[in-house]
Amino acid sequence: MISYRFSDLFFLLLLTVIPYRKKVIRQNLEKSFPEKSDVELKKIHRSFYRHFSRLLIEGIKNITISKKELKQRLIVKNPELMERLYQEQRNVILVSGHFNNWEWLITAQNFLFPHQAMGIGMPLTSKFWDKKLNERRSRFGMKVVHAKNFKEEIVKHQGTPIALLVLGDQSPGDARKSYWMEFLNQLTAVQFGTEQIANEFDFSVVYFEISQKKVGNYEMELQLITDQPKTMDWGTLTAAHTHLLEQSIVKSPPYWLWSHKRWKREIPQDLVELKQEQYEKFTSKYRS
């Protein structure tokens, strides 16, 4: 069982004593929802702190939660989509963002779907804690691979089709290797990795939305973006999964990770030329 009593304490601390990333959260909300009043923004901010405090408790519980309890607390609404893709021997990218409880999905993914679960991770500074965390995340079969060599893991994987989990709302490391688009009323650098992987390895792409049915209970709904990525124009796939995430956030604003410094990349001054260059490189590599 999960006790949320401590989450109330965390919530009060976030509101009063330790206003965690208050300035970042407020700035993100103001730019994302310019049409909302100050009262509305404060309500979302407060609700986010409430949600975040519960996520902390669920994150701690994730270390020891049983398979039985995870199955009860994270339900897939339409698993038949993944079952069909598995029968067709299609590798899949499961893409979304830091919305609701993504950590429980990392732990549960391998028994939720028939595909071999694979996740791309960046190692923590502490090798000890990095090893311990990944051991707990992978205890039900998730295969955590390093971001620098995940392509090698994909190539050498044989047998069961892969379902690669991607959280596509990370702030990209290089503004010039990003796909720039409107997202939450702002010109935003979006990671292009999902589209590259899908085209390089011919993966189907499925967007997932995790919604909270009640405290500690989530439902995951799947939506096929494409099972033929090589027929899509440059940028179309990236725009599609990013717009779907945007729709999820607008529908339920408190449940996205607003404390993340999402808009820290400077917009390239030669953006028009950069986009043309990216288009030509993509077309030459994947469409020639």
LUMDO-81451 format. One record per residue (C-alpha): x, y, z. Coordinates in steps of 0.001 Angstrom, whole numbers, padded with zeros to 6 digits. Layout:
+---------+---------+---------+
|       X |       Y |       Z |
+---------+---------+---------+
|       X |       Y |       Z |
...
+---------+---------+---------+
***
This chain:
+---------+---------+---------+
|       X |       Y |       Z |
+---------+---------+---------+
|  000000 |  000000 |  000000 |
|  001065 |  003591 | -000600 |
|  000738 |  006203 |  002135 |
|  000280 |  009756 |  000891 |
|  000431 |  011346 |  004345 |
|  003987 |  012521 |  003771 |
|  002991 |  014059 |  000436 |
|  000888 |  016591 |  002363 |
|  004018 |  017611 |  004252 |
|  006003 |  017903 |  001012 |
|  003183 |  019970 | -000458 |
|  003243 |  022443 |  002434 |
|  007035 |  022695 |  002240 |
|  006853 |  023428 | -001492 |
|  004235 |  026104 | -000945 |
|  005866 |  027865 |  001974 |
|  009346 |  026879 |  003180 |
|  011059 |  025565 |  000020 |
|  009232 |  026959 | -003050 |
|  010916 |  024522 | -005440 |
|  011851 |  026288 | -008703 |
|  009020 |  028739 | -008169 |
|  010405 |  031277 | -010634 |
|  010953 |  028665 | -013368 |
|  007478 |  027203 | -012933 |
|  005785 |  030595 | -012940 |
|  007682 |  031757 | -016023 |
|  006891 |  028535 | -017887 |
|  003201 |  028839 | -017062 |
|  002969 |  032510 | -018026 |
|  004558 |  031918 | -021429 |
|  002610 |  028731 | -022099 |
| -000792 |  030149 | -021147 |
| -000719 |  033905 | -021932 |
| -004513 |  033911 | -022087 |
| -004949 |  032802 | -018461 |
| -005429 |  035173 | -015558 |
| -003081 |  035437 | -012607 |
| -005618 |  033590 | -010461 |
| -005795 |  030719 | -012964 |
| -002006 |  030462 | -013187 |
| -001654 |  030395 | -009398 |
| -004218 |  027588 | -009241 |
| -002270 |  025505 | -011782 |
|  000977 |  026244 | -009931 |
| -000518 |  025111 | -006632 |
| -002025 |  021983 | -008236 |
|  001330 |  021169 | -009795 |
|  003001 |  021278 | -006370 |
|  000300 |  018937 | -005037 |
|  000869 |  016531 | -007938 |
|  004661 |  016788 | -007656 |
|  004575 |  015984 | -003942 |
|  002584 |  012822 | -004693 |
|  005029 |  011896 | -007456 |
|  007826 |  012018 | -004892 |
|  006004 |  009478 | -002740 |
|  005237 |  007290 | -005768 |
|  008867 |  007552 | -006876 |
|  010034 |  006242 | -003511 |
|  007412 |  003484 | -003653 |
|  008604 |  002588 | -007149 |
|  011769 |  001128 | -005609 |
|  009809 | -001662 | -003900 |
|  006363 | -001787 | -005549 |
|  005289 | -005279 | -006604 |
|  004266 | -006383 | -010065 |
|  000786 | -007185 | -008744 |
|  000281 | -003665 | -007368 |
|  001689 | -002007 | -010494 |
| -000768 | -003976 | -012633 |
| -003591 | -002641 | -010488 |
| -002368 |  000968 | -010471 |
| -001345 |  001371 | -014123 |
| -003938 |  000095 | -016609 |
| -003590 |  000156 | -020402 |
| -006882 |  001206 | -021986 |
| -006248 | -000220 | -025464 |
| -003429 | -002819 | -025334 |
| -004691 | -004402 | -028563 |
| -002744 | -001818 | -030585 |
|  000594 | -003042 | -029242 |
| -000538 | -006646 | -029541 |
| -001297 | -006124 | -033251 |
|  002070 | -004491 | -033885 |
|  003758 | -007365 | -032049 |
|  001976 | -009935 | -034205 |
|  003169 | -007987 | -037255 |
|  006720 | -008177 | -035843 |
|  006935 | -004376 | -035721 |
|  009443 | -002657 | -033467 |
|  007838 |  000342 | -031759 |
|  008824 |  003682 | -030282 |
|  006548 |  004603 | -027376 |
|  006790 |  008379 | -027140 |
|  005345 |  010982 | -024778 |
|  006744 |  013325 | -022117 |
|  007132 |  013857 | -018389 |
|  003399 |  013774 | -017849 |
|  001785 |  012076 | -014848 |
|  003716 |  009061 | -013519 |
|  006270 |  008076 | -016176 |
|  008484 |  006265 | -013632 |
|  005906 |  003571 | -013008 |
|  005675 |  002995 | -016753 |
|  009452 |  002518 | -016984 |
|  009218 | -000192 | -014334 |
|  006033 | -001827 | -015659 |
|  006440 | -001587 | -019437 |
|  007968 | -005016 | -019982 |
|  004960 | -006845 | -018547 |
|  002349 | -004460 | -019922 |
|  003205 | -005267 | -023544 |
|  004555 | -008314 | -025416 |
|  007499 | -006335 | -026836 |
|  010880 | -006351 | -025119 |
|  010974 | -003054 | -023226 |
|  013980 | -000834 | -023817 |
|  014670 |  002609 | -022371 |
|  017361 |  005154 | -023200 |
|  019026 |  006645 | -020151 |
|  021702 |  009176 | -019293 |
|  023890 |  007942 | -016404 |
|  023805 |  009738 | -013070 |
|  026957 |  011411 | -011740 |
|  027144 |  008783 | -008996 |
|  027903 |  005398 | -010553 |
|  026662 |  003684 | -007386 |
|  023208 |  005296 | -007462 |
|  023010 |  005015 | -011243 |
|  023499 |  001258 | -010968 |
|  021055 |  000900 | -008067 |
|  018332 |  002971 | -009764 |
|  018610 |  001091 | -013052 |
|  018546 | -002237 | -011218 |
|  015189 | -001297 | -009692 |
|  013831 |  000106 | -012954 |
|  014786 | -003065 | -014823 |
|  013707 | -005664 | -012265 |
|  010645 | -006693 | -014324 |
|  012525 | -006907 | -017619 |
|  013064 | -003332 | -018846 |
|  016422 | -003077 | -020613 |
|  018041 |  000285 | -019841 |
|  020659 |  001275 | -022419 |
|  023050 |  004225 | -022555 |
|  022150 |  007125 | -024822 |
|  025575 |  006927 | -026470 |
|  025314 |  003302 | -027612 |
|  021593 |  002538 | -027846 |
|  021811 |  002121 | -031637 |
|  024298 | -000703 | -031153 |
|  021856 | -002361 | -028755 |
|  019039 | -002064 | -031296 |
|  021169 | -003559 | -034085 |
|  022344 | -006538 | -032060 |
|  018952 | -007280 | -030513 |
|  017440 | -010452 | -031913 |
|  014117 | -012175 | -031324 |
|  011242 | -010382 | -029623 |
|  010312 | -007006 | -031211 |
|  011420 | -003974 | -029195 |
|  009295 | -001227 | -027642 |
|  011661 |  001713 | -027133 |
|  010447 |  004209 | -024518 |
|  011209 |  007854 | -025366 |
|  010324 |  010922 | -023294 |
|  010492 |  013503 | -026057 |
|  010212 |  016665 | -023964 |
|  013812 |  016743 | -022746 |
|  015623 |  019976 | -023492 |
|  017922 |  019161 | -026461 |
|  021638 |  019508 | -025966 |
|  022250 |  021255 | -029287 |
|  019918 |  023945 | -030627 |
|  021220 |  023402 | -034162 |
|  020401 |  019702 | -034144 |
|  016871 |  020283 | -032867 |
|  013564 |  020568 | -034689 |
|  012156 |  024068 | -034031 |
|  008386 |  024422 | -033816 |
|  005572 |  026127 | -031929 |
|  004811 |  024342 | -028674 |
|  002717 |  025855 | -025879 |
|  002740 |  029277 | -027562 |
|  006536 |  029388 | -027829 |
|  009092 |  028598 | -030491 |
|  010631 |  025469 | -029017 |
|  013617 |  023220 | -029694 |
|  012396 |  019622 | -029870 |
|  014569 |  016526 | -029873 |
|  014653 |  014938 | -033311 |
|  015657 |  011500 | -032025 |
|  012289 |  009768 | -032352 |
|  012030 |  010662 | -036023 |
|  015635 |  009652 | -036728 |
|  015315 |  006271 | -035015 |
|  011978 |  005549 | -036696 |
|  013453 |  006249 | -040135 |
|  016803 |  004561 | -039580 |
|  015345 |  001335 | -038167 |
|  011789 |  001462 | -039575 |
|  010050 |  001570 | -036180 |
|  006340 |  002185 | -035782 |
|  005622 |  005182 | -033535 |
|  002922 |  005169 | -030847 |
|  002057 |  008140 | -028658 |
|  000875 |  007358 | -025131 |
| -001020 |  009519 | -022680 |
| -001045 |  008634 | -018994 |
| -004040 |  010096 | -017187 |
| -004804 |  010012 | -013475 |
| -008120 |  008326 | -012682 |
| -007731 |  008895 | -008945 |
| -004779 |  009432 | -006605 |
| -002237 |  006662 | -007217 |
| -004157 |  005111 | -010113 |
| -003365 |  005769 | -013765 |
| -004657 |  004799 | -017184 |
| -002497 |  004681 | -020291 |
| -004057 |  005261 | -023711 |
| -002194 |  004515 | -026951 |
| -002453 |  006284 | -030299 |
| -000696 |  005105 | -033454 |
|  001111 |  007957 | -035208 |
|  002559 |  005826 | -037983 |
|  003640 |  002320 | -038889 |
|  005257 |  003628 | -042078 |
|  007665 |  006367 | -040956 |
|  009547 |  006387 | -044250 |
|  006481 |  007753 | -046032 |
|  006388 |  010896 | -043855 |
|  007988 |  014216 | -044793 |
|  010814 |  015683 | -042723 |
|  009580 |  017003 | -039402 |
|  006038 |  015669 | -039727 |
|  006514 |  012844 | -037240 |
|  008249 |  015080 | -034692 |
|  005518 |  017694 | -035005 |
|  002843 |  015002 | -034598 |
|  004037 |  013544 | -031295 |
|  004865 |  017003 | -029927 |
|  001381 |  018330 | -030763 |
| -000176 |  015297 | -029065 |
|  001825 |  015996 | -025907 |
|  000733 |  019622 | -026096 |
| -002910 |  018516 | -026242 |
| -002401 |  016340 | -023156 |
| -000848 |  019244 | -021246 |
| -003517 |  021770 | -022239 |
| -006216 |  019311 | -021189 |
| -004662 |  018711 | -017742 |
| -002024 |  021396 | -017049 |
| -000930 |  020466 | -013492 |
|  000362 |  017046 | -014501 |
|  003305 |  018084 | -016673 |
|  006770 |  018688 | -015205 |
|  006693 |  022504 | -015162 |
|  009838 |  022700 | -013025 |
|  011889 |  021474 | -015988 |
|  013927 |  024221 | -017724 |
|  012398 |  023396 | -021080 |
|  013068 |  026638 | -022976 |
|  016748 |  027316 | -022268 |
|  018071 |  027002 | -025831 |
|  018597 |  030187 | -027822 |
|  016764 |  030415 | -031130 |
|  019299 |  030277 | -033994 |
|  019419 |  033553 | -035874 |
|  019617 |  031700 | -039191 |
|  016650 |  029467 | -038423 |
|  015198 |  029536 | -041948 |
|  018519 |  028473 | -043459 |
|  019041 |  025900 | -040708 |
|  015680 |  024281 | -041393 |
|  016501 |  024025 | -045097 |
|  019867 |  022463 | -044277 |
|  018225 |  019949 | -041913 |
|  015629 |  019075 | -044542 |
|  018287 |  018425 | -047173 |
|  020380 |  016257 | -044848 |
|  017335 |  014243 | -043786 |
|  016170 |  013731 | -047366 |
|  019630 |  012728 | -048524 |
|  020028 |  010200 | -045719 |
|  016553 |  008669 | -045522 |
|  014804 |  009353 | -048816 |
|  017455 |  008952 | -051513 |
+---------+---------+---------+
***
